[in-house]
Amino acid sequence: MKKLLLATMIVSVTSFGAQTATTAPTPAPNAAADKNAPLPGANSFTEGQAKSRLEANGYSNVTELKKDDNGVWKGSAMHAGAKVNVSVDYRGNIVRN
C-alpha cells in the first residue's frame, strides 16, 4: 500500500511539473525586454481584443483603433482624465504615444 501511494505521488508531481514547464509565460505590458515597444510583427489580436487589453489596463473611451502596416493597433483613449494616443503591439505591450 505504501509503495502504491508513493508511486501515485511521484506520478502526480511529475505530471504537474511537465504541464507547467510547457506553458509559455504571457509577456507583461511594457516588460523590460520590450523597451522598444511597440514592436512590429504579425498581430493576431482582433480590434475587440486590443480594446479589451487597453480597458483592462486602465484606459477608457477607446476609439479609432486601426491596425497599421507594422501590425500595431493605434487609437485614442482616456487615461487619468486625459485623452492620449495609444498603441498595442503583437505581444500586448501598451504604449502611450
Secondary structure as UniProt FT lines:
FT   HELIX           2..21
FT   TURN            29..30
FT   HELIX           32..34
FT   TURN            35..36
FT   HELIX           47..56
FT   TURN            57..58
FT   STRAND          60..67
FT   TURN            69..70
FT   STRAND          73..79
FT   TURN            80..81
FT   STRAND          82..88
FT   TURN            90..91
FT   STRAND          94..96
//
